[in-house]
Amino acid sequence: MNAHPGGAAHTRRMLELSGLSAGASVLDLGAGAGESVALLREMGYAAEGIDLAPRSPIVQKGDLLRSGYPDASFDAVLSQCAFFLSGDVPGALREARRVLKPGGLLLLSDVFFEPPVPLLKAAGFHVRQAEDMTGEWKEYYLEALWRGDAACCGVPRGKCGYWLLIAGKE
Ligand SMILES: C[S@@+](CC[C@H](N)C(=O)[O-])C[C@H]1O[C@@H](n2cnc3c(N)ncnc32)[C@H](O)[C@@H]1O
């Protein structure tokens, strides 16, 4: 099951907003059970995914903060609801930028405890699109609490928001 608000429709929307060409190489950082990797492959992308605790054979074991891929390996990096959980958002942005080719795209949706656009700018990205999904995320989080699997959300107390961001490597 997808572990981010909006499920597959949200992933499709991110791809649509990005304008990423079919056949592009995409790395999913924090790919979990691999639904987005599978969807990307179905849509014609050359997708790979890593996760600290992979829940599918199509996801490799790996740390998104130290992915081990060479510099400039991918046309795009996708990450949904994982950078925040890594405990080091600036470190995750650094690693995403490192593995992206020049002009590569970051497709990110995640929890933020500070305004995300300046954060991405400071990390060397030009933000093309930013959508506040906090309302959808609240509903998703409540449903997860109700199902009893909110541990996957692991969010501490504090004012936060959930954002969809499409950004280019500067
Ligand atoms: C809420 S789940 C989202 C999974 C998937 N992106 C999705 O949307 O279905 C967060 C995932 O991030 C992974 N994760 C957290 N820290 C990580 C790290 N440092 N490196 C790789 N994966 C990490 C967790 O293991 C978990 O599978």
The ligand as a MOL file (V3000), in Angstrom:
LIG
                    3D

  0  0  0     0  0            999 V3000
M  V30 BEGIN CTAB
M  V30 COUNTS 27 29 0 0 0
M  V30 BEGIN ATOM
M  V30 1 C 6.0340 6.8660 4.9140 0
M  V30 2 S 7.0470 5.6870 4.1120 0 CHG=1
M  V30 3 C 6.8670 6.1790 2.3770 0
M  V30 4 C 7.2280 5.0600 1.4590 0
M  V30 5 C 6.9920 5.3600 -0.0320 0
M  V30 6 N 7.7800 6.5030 -0.4700 0
M  V30 7 C 5.5410 5.5880 -0.3150 0
M  V30 8 O 5.1590 6.7590 -0.5320 0
M  V30 9 O 4.7650 4.6270 -0.2850 0 CHG=-1
M  V30 10 C 8.7010 6.2900 4.4520 0
M  V30 11 C 9.7930 5.3720 3.9700 0
M  V30 12 O 11.0460 6.0430 4.1300 0
M  V30 13 C 12.0010 5.0650 4.4600 0
M  V30 14 N 13.1930 5.7220 5.0270 0
M  V30 15 C 13.2820 6.4940 6.1440 0
M  V30 16 N 14.5620 6.9070 6.3200 0
M  V30 17 C 15.2790 6.4060 5.2780 0
M  V30 18 C 16.6380 6.4770 4.8830 0
M  V30 19 N 17.5530 7.1570 5.6090 0
M  V30 20 N 17.0210 5.8430 3.7490 0
M  V30 21 C 16.1090 5.1430 3.0050 0
M  V30 22 N 14.8140 5.0330 3.3370 0
M  V30 23 C 14.3930 5.6470 4.4490 0
M  V30 24 C 11.2650 4.1450 5.4260 0
M  V30 25 O 11.8980 2.8950 5.5560 0
M  V30 26 C 9.8890 4.0770 4.7600 0
M  V30 27 O 9.7920 2.9770 3.8720 0
M  V30 END ATOM
M  V30 BEGIN BOND
M  V30 1 1 1 2
M  V30 2 1 2 3
M  V30 3 1 2 10
M  V30 4 1 3 4
M  V30 5 1 4 5
M  V30 6 1 5 6
M  V30 7 1 5 7
M  V30 8 2 7 8
M  V30 9 1 7 9
M  V30 10 1 10 11
M  V30 11 1 11 12
M  V30 12 1 11 26
M  V30 13 1 12 13
M  V30 14 1 13 14
M  V30 15 1 13 24
M  V30 16 1 14 15
M  V30 17 1 14 23
M  V30 18 2 15 16
M  V30 19 1 16 17
M  V30 20 1 17 18
M  V30 21 2 17 23
M  V30 22 1 18 19
M  V30 23 2 18 20
M  V30 24 1 20 21
M  V30 25 2 21 22
M  V30 26 1 22 23
M  V30 27 1 24 25
M  V30 28 1 24 26
M  V30 29 1 26 27
M  V30 END BOND
M  V30 END CTAB
M  END
